[in-house]
Amino acid sequence: MKKIIIFIFIALTYLNASHVEELKWKNGETFLTFLENNSLPLRIYYNLDSTDKELATEIMAGTKFQILRSDKKKIEQVLIPISDELQLHIKIVDGQYILTTTPIIYEEKKEILSIDITNSPYQDIIKATKNYLLASQFVQSFKKSVNFKRLRKGDKLVIFYTQKTRLGKQFGNPKIEASMIEVKGKKHYVFLYNKGRYYDETGREVEGFFLSLPVKYTRISSRFTYKRWHPILHRYRAHLGIDYAAPRGTPVKAARAGKIIFEGRKGGYGNAIMIRHEEGYRTLYAHLRNFRRGIRRGKYVKKGQVIGYVGSTGLSTGPHLHFGLYRGRRAINPASSVKITKSILAGKKRKEFLKYTKRYKKNIEIALQKDIKPKVLRSFDYIVSLQTKNKFVE
């Protein structure tokens, strides 16, 4: 399904004297230091509202971005991705630099993978698709319910998934809709259902990568969204986390065990902590009043361990915890991974779930009858392009 997007590509024949630099965002670089280092006016940042200033804090080290320069080395445009969905776009309008947020173009393709297991699910999925993220997600979803050591040669796996593509290349995280793996001929299933959560065939939530609630909150003041068109401001807004409103000083706990990789001031996020977990995940805890004694970079923390206290530092209008979840350089909705109390579907919801999965099971049985491999696509991580000479090519 096509998304409504603005994704601008360069036609080299239109470049004339202008040229494009593709760079990687430096570790420790902030949006302000980027502007300063490139002799761009700091008012680009200071003229932003608090939401967009906070969004500028989301730029991840290693992200590829592009700068379009004139023949006199003057910067004409800059595109900096901040998620799978949005990018920051600096351009000149009426002789002044302005910054806007624009959607990234992509398409979504429904894919099916049905193969015999010859080595391991992870290796076989990569061999068939060259899709490392798909392999990792598949293994993670069955990690707590299937003993992969019991697999035998000839067991099969089936995956129904959606993959974003840009210019015919893999882009972003695949979304597994339904999957099955045989273990000595016995079928095990996982289904995506109920707002992005995964369940087995009985309606029990799958224990893959679960996070505990990081704070006791009074209400959710802002939910996660990749991109949203603001009907009054007539531009795109994003919020790459969940804001839990809570009294100042409320303890903030690590949502999962891991290693602290950042502790200190983080732009619009104020006092913040970032923890690295297994499987390439990271969690962010922002706007903290202060940190718990002994909490520092390099320290390992347990799940549920207090790491700081709710505050309103940085760009914040009141005490709350901004909680972010990332895999690689991509933000994920934490709501899909935070453990909820009721993890088994029951009553009407379970009946609806079983009806929903019946169709997928039928399709899985059809897929089992033959090997199905999607077209292998190259990965294309955050490739962005710029407008030049008012001409566009897609």
C-alpha positions as a Markdown table, in Angstrom:
| # | Residue | x | y | z |
|---|---|---|---|---|
| 1 | Met | 0.0 | 0.0 | 0.0 |
| 2 | Lys | 1.4 | 3.4 | -0.9 |
| 3 | Lys | 1.8 | 6.0 | 1.8 |
| 4 | Ile | 1.3 | 9.7 | 1.2 |
| 5 | Ile | 4.8 | 10.9 | 1.1 |
| 6 | Ile | 7.4 | 13.4 | -0.1 |
| 7 | Phe | 10.6 | 11.6 | -1.1 |
| 8 | Ile | 12.8 | 13.6 | -3.4 |
| 9 | Phe | 15.5 | 12.1 | -5.6 |
| 10 | Ile | 18.3 | 13.6 | -7.5 |
| 11 | Ala | 18.6 | 13.5 | -11.3 |
| 12 | Leu | 22.3 | 14.0 | -11.9 |
| 13 | Thr | 21.6 | 15.7 | -15.2 |
| 14 | Tyr | 19.9 | 18.5 | -13.3 |
| 15 | Leu | 22.7 | 19.1 | -10.9 |
| 16 | Asn | 24.7 | 21.5 | -13.0 |
| 17 | Ala | 27.1 | 23.2 | -10.6 |
| 18 | Ser | 25.4 | 22.0 | -7.5 |
| 19 | His | 26.7 | 18.9 | -5.8 |
| 20 | Val | 25.5 | 16.5 | -3.0 |
| 21 | Glu | 27.4 | 15.3 | -0.1 |
| 22 | Glu | 26.2 | 12.1 | 1.7 |
| 23 | Leu | 27.5 | 12.1 | 5.3 |
| 24 | Lys | 26.9 | 10.2 | 8.5 |
| 25 | Trp | 25.7 | 11.9 | 11.7 |
| 26 | Lys | 28.6 | 12.0 | 14.1 |
| 27 | Asn | 28.5 | 10.5 | 17.5 |
| 28 | Gly | 27.8 | 13.2 | 20.1 |
| 29 | Glu | 26.6 | 15.7 | 17.5 |
| 30 | Thr | 23.6 | 17.7 | 18.3 |
| 31 | Phe | 21.3 | 19.6 | 15.9 |
| 32 | Leu | 22.7 | 22.9 | 17.3 |
| 33 | Thr | 26.3 | 21.9 | 16.9 |
| 34 | Phe | 25.6 | 20.7 | 13.4 |
| 35 | Leu | 24.2 | 24.1 | 12.5 |
| 36 | Glu | 27.1 | 25.9 | 14.1 |
| 37 | Asn | 29.7 | 23.6 | 12.4 |
| 38 | Asn | 28.2 | 24.2 | 9.0 |
| 39 | Ser | 27.7 | 28.0 | 9.5 |
| 40 | Leu | 24.0 | 27.8 | 9.4 |
| 41 | Pro | 21.9 | 30.3 | 11.4 |
| 42 | Leu | 21.1 | 29.0 | 14.9 |
| 43 | Arg | 17.7 | 30.6 | 14.7 |
| 44 | Ile | 16.7 | 27.5 | 12.5 |
| 45 | Tyr | 16.6 | 25.7 | 15.9 |
| 46 | Tyr | 15.6 | 28.5 | 18.2 |
| 47 | Asn | 12.6 | 29.3 | 16.0 |
| 48 | Leu | 11.2 | 25.8 | 16.4 |
| 49 | Asp | 8.4 | 25.1 | 18.9 |
| 50 | Ser | 9.1 | 22.7 | 21.8 |
| 51 | Thr | 7.8 | 19.6 | 20.0 |
| 52 | Asp | 10.1 | 20.1 | 16.9 |
| 53 | Lys | 13.0 | 21.0 | 19.1 |
| 54 | Glu | 12.5 | 17.7 | 21.0 |
| 55 | Leu | 12.2 | 15.9 | 17.7 |
| 56 | Ala | 15.6 | 17.2 | 16.6 |
| 57 | Thr | 17.1 | 15.4 | 19.5 |
| 58 | Glu | 16.0 | 12.1 | 17.9 |
| 59 | Ile | 18.8 | 12.2 | 15.2 |
| 60 | Met | 20.8 | 9.0 | 15.7 |
| 61 | Ala | 24.6 | 8.7 | 15.4 |
| 62 | Gly | 25.4 | 6.9 | 12.1 |
| 63 | Thr | 22.3 | 8.1 | 10.3 |
| 64 | Lys | 23.0 | 8.9 | 6.7 |
| 65 | Phe | 22.0 | 12.4 | 5.5 |
| 66 | Gln | 22.6 | 14.6 | 2.6 |
| 67 | Ile | 23.7 | 18.2 | 2.0 |
| 68 | Leu | 23.2 | 20.0 | -1.3 |
| 69 | Arg | 25.8 | 22.7 | -1.9 |
| 70 | Ser | 26.1 | 25.4 | -4.7 |
| 71 | Asp | 29.2 | 25.8 | -6.7 |
| 72 | Lys | 30.3 | 28.4 | -4.1 |
| 73 | Lys | 30.0 | 25.8 | -1.4 |
| 74 | Lys | 26.9 | 27.4 | 0.1 |
| 75 | Ile | 24.4 | 25.0 | 1.6 |
| 76 | Glu | 21.2 | 25.0 | -0.3 |
| 77 | Gln | 19.4 | 22.1 | 1.3 |
| 78 | Val | 19.8 | 19.4 | 3.9 |
| 79 | Leu | 17.8 | 16.2 | 4.5 |
| 80 | Ile | 18.2 | 14.4 | 7.8 |
| 81 | Pro | 16.0 | 11.3 | 8.5 |
| 82 | Ile | 14.7 | 10.9 | 12.1 |
| 83 | Ser | 12.6 | 7.7 | 11.6 |
| 84 | Asp | 11.3 | 5.4 | 9.0 |
| 85 | Glu | 8.5 | 7.9 | 8.3 |
| 86 | Leu | 9.9 | 11.5 | 8.7 |
| 87 | Gln | 12.9 | 13.6 | 7.8 |
| 88 | Leu | 14.1 | 17.1 | 8.7 |
| 89 | His | 14.4 | 19.3 | 5.6 |
| 90 | Ile | 16.4 | 22.5 | 5.7 |
| 91 | Lys | 15.9 | 24.7 | 2.7 |
| 92 | Ile | 16.0 | 28.4 | 1.6 |
| 93 | Val | 12.7 | 30.1 | 1.1 |
| 94 | Asp | 12.6 | 33.8 | 0.2 |
| 95 | Gly | 16.3 | 34.1 | 1.0 |
| 96 | Gln | 15.9 | 32.6 | 4.5 |
| 97 | Tyr | 16.7 | 29.2 | 5.8 |
| 98 | Ile | 13.7 | 27.3 | 7.2 |
| 99 | Leu | 13.2 | 23.8 | 8.6 |
| 100 | Thr | 10.2 | 21.6 | 8.0 |
| 101 | Thr | 9.4 | 17.9 | 8.6 |
| 102 | Thr | 8.5 | 16.0 | 5.5 |
| 103 | Pro | 7.3 | 12.3 | 5.2 |
| 104 | Ile | 9.6 | 9.7 | 3.6 |
| 105 | Ile | 8.3 | 7.9 | 0.5 |
| 106 | Tyr | 7.9 | 4.2 | 0.6 |
| 107 | Glu | 5.7 | 1.3 | -0.6 |
| 108 | Glu | 4.5 | -1.7 | 1.4 |
| 109 | Lys | 4.5 | -5.1 | -0.1 |
| 110 | Lys | 2.8 | -8.2 | 1.3 |
| 111 | Glu | 5.3 | -11.1 | 1.1 |
| 112 | Ile | 5.2 | -14.9 | 1.9 |
| 113 | Leu | 8.2 | -17.1 | 2.8 |
| 114 | Ser | 7.8 | -20.9 | 2.9 |
| 115 | Ile | 11.0 | -22.9 | 3.2 |
| 116 | Asp | 12.5 | -26.1 | 4.6 |
| 117 | Ile | 14.9 | -25.7 | 7.5 |
| 118 | Thr | 18.3 | -26.9 | 6.6 |
| 119 | Asn | 20.6 | -25.1 | 9.0 |
| 120 | Ser | 18.8 | -22.8 | 11.4 |
| 121 | Pro | 15.7 | -20.6 | 11.1 |
| 122 | Tyr | 17.9 | -17.5 | 11.3 |
| 123 | Gln | 20.4 | -18.6 | 8.7 |
| 124 | Asp | 17.8 | -20.1 | 6.3 |
| 125 | Ile | 15.7 | -16.9 | 6.4 |
| 126 | Ile | 18.7 | -14.8 | 5.6 |
| 127 | Lys | 19.8 | -17.1 | 2.8 |
| 128 | Ala | 16.3 | -17.0 | 1.2 |
| 129 | Thr | 15.6 | -13.2 | 1.6 |
| 130 | Lys | 18.9 | -11.4 | 2.6 |
| 131 | Asn | 16.6 | -9.8 | 5.2 |
| 132 | Tyr | 18.4 | -9.8 | 8.6 |
| 133 | Leu | 15.7 | -7.9 | 10.4 |
| 134 | Leu | 13.1 | -10.4 | 9.3 |
| 135 | Ala | 15.2 | -13.3 | 10.5 |
| 136 | Ser | 15.9 | -11.6 | 13.9 |
| 137 | Gln | 12.2 | -10.8 | 14.4 |
| 138 | Phe | 11.1 | -14.3 | 13.6 |
| 139 | Val | 13.6 | -15.9 | 16.0 |
| 140 | Gln | 12.7 | -13.4 | 18.7 |
| 141 | Ser | 8.9 | -14.1 | 18.4 |
| 142 | Phe | 9.4 | -17.8 | 19.1 |
| 143 | Lys | 12.3 | -17.5 | 21.5 |
| 144 | Lys | 10.3 | -18.2 | 24.6 |
| 145 | Ser | 8.0 | -20.9 | 23.2 |
| 146 | Val | 10.2 | -23.1 | 20.9 |
| 147 | Asn | 13.4 | -25.0 | 21.5 |
| 148 | Phe | 15.3 | -24.5 | 18.3 |
| 149 | Lys | 17.7 | -27.2 | 19.3 |
| 150 | Arg | 15.0 | -29.8 | 18.7 |
| 151 | Leu | 14.5 | -28.8 | 15.1 |
| 152 | Arg | 15.3 | -31.4 | 12.5 |
| 153 | Lys | 16.2 | -31.1 | 8.8 |
| 154 | Gly | 13.0 | -31.0 | 6.8 |
| 155 | Asp | 10.9 | -29.1 | 9.3 |
| 156 | Lys | 9.3 | -26.1 | 7.7 |
| 157 | Leu | 8.7 | -22.4 | 8.5 |
| 158 | Val | 6.2 | -20.0 | 7.0 |
| 159 | Ile | 6.1 | -16.2 | 7.4 |
| 160 | Phe | 3.4 | -13.8 | 6.1 |
| 161 | Tyr | 4.9 | -10.3 | 6.4 |
| 162 | Thr | 4.8 | -6.8 | 5.1 |
| 163 | Gln | 8.0 | -5.2 | 3.9 |
| 164 | Lys | 8.5 | -1.5 | 3.2 |
| 165 | Thr | 10.4 | -0.8 | 0.0 |
| 166 | Arg | 12.0 | 2.3 | -1.5 |
| 167 | Leu | 13.1 | 2.3 | -5.2 |
| 168 | Gly | 12.9 | -1.5 | -5.1 |
| 169 | Lys | 15.0 | -1.9 | -2.0 |
| 170 | Gln | 14.3 | -3.1 | 1.5 |
| 171 | Phe | 13.6 | -0.3 | 3.9 |
| 172 | Gly | 12.8 | -0.2 | 7.6 |
| 173 | Asn | 11.6 | -3.0 | 9.8 |
| 174 | Pro | 9.4 | -5.8 | 8.3 |
| 175 | Lys | 6.1 | -6.5 | 10.1 |
| 176 | Ile | 5.4 | -10.2 | 10.6 |
| 177 | Glu | 1.6 | -10.7 | 10.4 |
| 178 | Ala | 1.6 | -14.5 | 11.0 |
| 179 | Ser | 4.3 | -17.2 | 11.2 |
| 180 | Met | 4.6 | -20.9 | 11.8 |
| 181 | Ile | 7.5 | -23.2 | 12.5 |
| 182 | Glu | 7.5 | -27.0 | 12.7 |
| 183 | Val | 9.4 | -28.8 | 15.4 |
| 184 | Lys | 9.6 | -32.5 | 14.6 |
| 185 | Gly | 6.4 | -32.0 | 12.6 |
| 186 | Lys | 4.4 | -30.1 | 15.4 |
| 187 | Lys | 3.3 | -26.7 | 14.3 |
| 188 | His | 3.8 | -23.6 | 16.4 |
| 189 | Tyr | 2.1 | -20.3 | 15.5 |
| 190 | Val | 2.5 | -16.6 | 16.2 |
| 191 | Phe | 0.0 | -14.0 | 15.1 |
| 192 | Leu | 0.0 | -10.2 | 15.1 |
| 193 | Tyr | -3.1 | -9.0 | 16.8 |
| 194 | Asn | -4.6 | -6.4 | 19.2 |
| 195 | Lys | -2.7 | -3.2 | 18.4 |
| 196 | Gly | 0.7 | -4.7 | 17.4 |
| 197 | Arg | 1.0 | -7.4 | 20.0 |
| 198 | Tyr | 1.8 | -11.1 | 19.3 |
| 199 | Tyr | -0.2 | -14.1 | 20.4 |
| 200 | Asp | 0.1 | -17.9 | 20.0 |
| 201 | Glu | -2.8 | -19.9 | 18.5 |
| 202 | Thr | -4.6 | -20.1 | 21.9 |
| 203 | Gly | -4.7 | -16.3 | 22.4 |
| 204 | Arg | -1.9 | -16.2 | 24.9 |
| 205 | Glu | 0.5 | -13.2 | 24.5 |
| 206 | Val | 3.9 | -14.3 | 23.3 |
| 207 | Glu | 6.8 | -13.7 | 25.7 |
| 208 | Gly | 9.3 | -12.3 | 23.2 |
| 209 | Phe | 10.9 | -9.0 | 24.0 |
| 210 | Phe | 8.8 | -7.6 | 26.9 |
| 211 | Leu | 9.3 | -4.4 | 28.8 |
| 212 | Ser | 7.9 | -3.7 | 32.3 |
| 213 | Leu | 6.2 | -0.4 | 32.9 |
| 214 | Pro | 9.0 | 2.1 | 33.7 |
| 215 | Val | 6.9 | 4.4 | 35.9 |
| 216 | Lys | 3.7 | 4.5 | 38.0 |
| 217 | Tyr | 1.8 | 7.1 | 36.0 |
| 218 | Thr | -1.4 | 9.1 | 36.4 |
| 219 | Arg | -2.2 | 9.3 | 32.7 |
| 220 | Ile | -0.6 | 9.0 | 29.2 |
| 221 | Ser | -0.2 | 12.7 | 28.1 |
| 222 | Ser | 1.2 | 11.9 | 24.6 |
| 223 | Arg | 1.2 | 8.7 | 22.6 |
| 224 | Phe | 3.6 | 7.5 | 20.0 |
| 225 | Thr | 3.2 | 8.5 | 16.4 |
| 226 | Tyr | 5.6 | 8.4 | 13.4 |
| 227 | Lys | 3.9 | 11.1 | 11.5 |
| 228 | Arg | 0.6 | 13.0 | 11.9 |
| 229 | Trp | -0.7 | 15.8 | 9.7 |
| 230 | His | -1.6 | 18.7 | 12.0 |
| 231 | Pro | -4.9 | 20.2 | 10.6 |
| 232 | Ile | -4.3 | 23.6 | 12.1 |
| 233 | Leu | -0.5 | 24.0 | 11.6 |
| 234 | His | -0.7 | 22.3 | 8.2 |
| 235 | Arg | 2.4 | 20.4 | 8.7 |
| 236 | Tyr | 3.6 | 17.0 | 9.9 |
| 237 | Arg | 4.3 | 16.3 | 13.6 |
| 238 | Ala | 5.8 | 13.3 | 15.2 |
| 239 | His | 6.2 | 12.0 | 18.7 |
| 240 | Leu | 8.7 | 9.0 | 18.9 |
| 241 | Gly | 7.8 | 7.8 | 22.4 |
| 242 | Ile | 5.2 | 7.7 | 25.1 |
| 243 | Asp | 4.8 | 10.4 | 27.7 |
| 244 | Tyr | 3.7 | 9.2 | 31.1 |
| 245 | Ala | 2.5 | 12.0 | 33.3 |
| 246 | Ala | 3.4 | 11.5 | 37.0 |
| 247 | Pro | 4.2 | 13.5 | 40.1 |
| 248 | Arg | 7.6 | 15.1 | 40.3 |
| 249 | Gly | 10.0 | 12.7 | 42.1 |
| 250 | Thr | 8.2 | 9.5 | 41.1 |
| 251 | Pro | 10.8 | 6.7 | 40.8 |
| 252 | Val | 11.7 | 5.7 | 37.2 |
| 253 | Lys | 12.7 | 2.0 | 36.7 |
| 254 | Ala | 14.6 | 0.2 | 34.0 |
| 255 | Ala | 12.1 | -1.5 | 31.7 |
| 256 | Arg | 14.5 | -4.3 | 31.1 |
| 257 | Ala | 18.0 | -5.4 | 32.1 |
| 258 | Gly | 20.8 | -3.8 | 30.2 |
| 259 | Lys | 23.8 | -1.6 | 30.1 |
| 260 | Ile | 23.6 | 2.2 | 30.5 |
| 261 | Ile | 25.1 | 3.8 | 27.4 |
| 262 | Phe | 24.1 | 7.4 | 28.1 |
| 263 | Glu | 23.5 | 9.4 | 31.3 |
| 264 | Gly | 23.4 | 13.2 | 31.2 |
| 265 | Arg | 21.8 | 16.1 | 29.4 |
| 266 | Lys | 20.3 | 15.3 | 26.0 |
| 267 | Gly | 19.1 | 18.4 | 24.2 |
| 268 | Gly | 15.4 | 18.9 | 24.4 |
| 269 | Tyr | 15.1 | 15.7 | 26.5 |
| 270 | Gly | 16.9 | 17.3 | 29.5 |
| 271 | Asn | 18.3 | 14.8 | 32.0 |
| 272 | Ala | 18.1 | 11.5 | 30.2 |
| 273 | Ile | 19.3 | 7.9 | 30.4 |
| 274 | Met | 19.6 | 5.4 | 27.6 |
| 275 | Ile | 20.0 | 1.6 | 28.2 |
| 276 | Arg | 21.1 | -1.0 | 25.7 |
| 277 | His | 19.4 | -4.3 | 25.9 |
| 278 | Glu | 19.8 | -7.7 | 24.1 |
| 279 | Glu | 18.7 | -8.1 | 20.4 |
| 280 | Gly | 19.9 | -4.6 | 19.5 |
| 281 | Tyr | 17.1 | -2.8 | 21.5 |
| 282 | Arg | 17.6 | 0.5 | 23.5 |
| 283 | Thr | 15.3 | 2.4 | 25.8 |
| 284 | Leu | 15.3 | 6.1 | 26.6 |
| 285 | Tyr | 14.1 | 7.7 | 29.8 |
| 286 | Ala | 13.9 | 11.5 | 29.5 |
| 287 | His | 13.0 | 14.8 | 31.3 |
| 288 | Leu | 14.3 | 13.3 | 34.6 |
| 289 | Arg | 14.6 | 15.5 | 37.7 |
| 290 | Asn | 17.8 | 13.7 | 38.7 |
| 291 | Phe | 19.5 | 10.3 | 38.5 |
| 292 | Arg | 19.7 | 7.8 | 41.3 |
| 293 | Arg | 23.0 | 7.7 | 43.1 |
| 294 | Gly | 25.4 | 5.2 | 41.5 |
| 295 | Ile | 23.7 | 5.3 | 38.1 |
| 296 | Arg | 26.3 | 6.1 | 35.5 |
| 297 | Arg | 27.4 | 5.2 | 32.0 |
| 298 | Gly | 28.7 | 1.7 | 31.7 |
| 299 | Lys | 26.8 | 0.3 | 34.6 |
| 300 | Tyr | 24.6 | -2.7 | 34.2 |
| 301 | Val | 21.1 | -2.5 | 35.7 |
| 302 | Lys | 18.4 | -5.0 | 36.4 |
| 303 | Lys | 14.8 | -5.0 | 35.2 |
| 304 | Gly | 12.8 | -2.9 | 37.6 |
| 305 | Gln | 15.8 | -1.2 | 39.2 |
| 306 | Val | 15.3 | 2.5 | 40.0 |
| 307 | Ile | 17.5 | 4.6 | 37.8 |
| 308 | Gly | 16.1 | 8.1 | 38.3 |
| 309 | Tyr | 13.1 | 10.3 | 39.2 |
| 310 | Val | 10.4 | 12.0 | 37.2 |
| 311 | Gly | 11.0 | 15.7 | 36.5 |
| 312 | Ser | 10.4 | 18.4 | 33.9 |
| 313 | Thr | 13.9 | 19.1 | 32.6 |
| 314 | Gly | 14.6 | 20.1 | 29.0 |
| 315 | Leu | 11.7 | 21.0 | 26.8 |
| 316 | Ser | 8.8 | 20.0 | 29.0 |
| 317 | Thr | 5.6 | 21.7 | 30.1 |
| 318 | Gly | 5.1 | 19.6 | 33.2 |
| 319 | Pro | 6.5 | 16.6 | 35.1 |
| 320 | His | 6.4 | 13.4 | 33.1 |
| 321 | Leu | 8.6 | 10.6 | 31.7 |
| 322 | His | 9.2 | 10.5 | 28.0 |
| 323 | Phe | 9.9 | 6.8 | 27.3 |
| 324 | Gly | 11.4 | 5.7 | 24.0 |
| 325 | Leu | 12.2 | 2.3 | 22.5 |
| 326 | Tyr | 14.6 | 1.8 | 19.6 |
| 327 | Arg | 16.0 | -1.0 | 17.5 |
| 328 | Gly | 19.1 | 0.0 | 15.6 |
| 329 | Arg | 18.4 | 3.6 | 14.6 |
| 330 | Arg | 14.7 | 3.2 | 14.3 |
| 331 | Ala | 12.1 | 4.2 | 16.9 |
| 332 | Ile | 9.4 | 1.6 | 17.8 |
| 333 | Asn | 6.1 | 2.2 | 19.6 |
| 334 | Pro | 6.8 | 1.1 | 23.2 |
| 335 | Ala | 3.1 | 0.3 | 23.6 |
| 336 | Ser | 3.7 | -2.8 | 21.5 |
| 337 | Ser | 6.3 | -4.2 | 23.9 |
| 338 | Val | 5.3 | -3.0 | 27.4 |
| 339 | Lys | 3.9 | -5.9 | 29.4 |
| 340 | Ile | 0.2 | -5.7 | 30.2 |
| 341 | Thr | -1.4 | -7.4 | 33.2 |
| 342 | Lys | -4.0 | -9.4 | 31.2 |
| 343 | Ser | -1.9 | -11.4 | 28.7 |
| 344 | Ile | -4.6 | -13.9 | 27.6 |
| 345 | Leu | -7.4 | -13.0 | 25.3 |
| 346 | Ala | -10.8 | -14.1 | 26.6 |
| 347 | Gly | -14.5 | -14.0 | 25.9 |
| 348 | Lys | -15.6 | -12.0 | 22.8 |
| 349 | Lys | -12.0 | -10.9 | 22.1 |
| 350 | Arg | -10.8 | -14.5 | 22.0 |
| 351 | Lys | -13.6 | -15.6 | 19.7 |
| 352 | Glu | -12.7 | -12.7 | 17.3 |
| 353 | Phe | -9.1 | -13.7 | 17.5 |
| 354 | Leu | -9.7 | -17.4 | 16.6 |
| 355 | Lys | -11.8 | -16.3 | 13.7 |
| 356 | Tyr | -9.0 | -14.0 | 12.6 |
| 357 | Thr | -6.3 | -16.8 | 12.9 |
| 358 | Lys | -8.4 | -19.4 | 11.1 |
| 359 | Arg | -7.9 | -17.6 | 7.8 |
| 360 | Tyr | -4.2 | -17.4 | 8.3 |
| 361 | Lys | -3.9 | -21.0 | 9.3 |
| 362 | Lys | -5.6 | -22.0 | 6.1 |
| 363 | Asn | -3.2 | -19.9 | 4.0 |
| 364 | Ile | -0.2 | -21.3 | 5.9 |
| 365 | Glu | -1.4 | -24.8 | 5.0 |
| 366 | Ile | -1.5 | -23.8 | 1.3 |
| 367 | Ala | 2.0 | -22.2 | 1.6 |
| 368 | Leu | 3.4 | -25.4 | 3.1 |
| 369 | Gln | 2.7 | -27.3 | -0.1 |
| 370 | Lys | 5.5 | -25.5 | -1.9 |
| 371 | Asp | 8.6 | -23.4 | -1.4 |
| 372 | Ile | 7.8 | -19.7 | -1.7 |
| 373 | Lys | 10.6 | -17.2 | -1.7 |
| 374 | Pro | 10.1 | -13.4 | -2.1 |
| 375 | Lys | 12.3 | -11.5 | -4.6 |
| 376 | Val | 15.6 | -10.8 | -2.9 |
| 377 | Leu | 16.0 | -7.0 | -2.4 |
| 378 | Arg | 19.1 | -5.1 | -1.4 |
| 379 | Ser | 18.8 | -3.2 | 1.9 |
| 380 | Phe | 18.7 | 0.6 | 1.6 |
| 381 | Asp | 19.2 | 2.2 | 4.9 |
| 382 | Tyr | 18.1 | 5.8 | 5.2 |
| 383 | Ile | 19.0 | 6.8 | 1.6 |
| 384 | Val | 17.6 | 10.3 | 1.2 |
| 385 | Ser | 17.8 | 12.7 | -1.7 |
| 386 | Leu | 17.3 | 16.4 | -2.4 |
| 387 | Gln | 15.5 | 18.7 | -4.8 |
| 388 | Thr | 17.8 | 20.6 | -7.2 |
| 389 | Lys | 16.9 | 23.3 | -9.8 |
| 390 | Asn | 13.2 | 22.9 | -9.0 |
| 391 | Lys | 13.1 | 19.5 | -10.8 |
| 392 | Phe | 12.2 | 16.2 | -9.4 |
| 393 | Val | 12.8 | 12.6 | -10.4 |
| 394 | Glu | 11.5 | 9.6 | -8.6 |
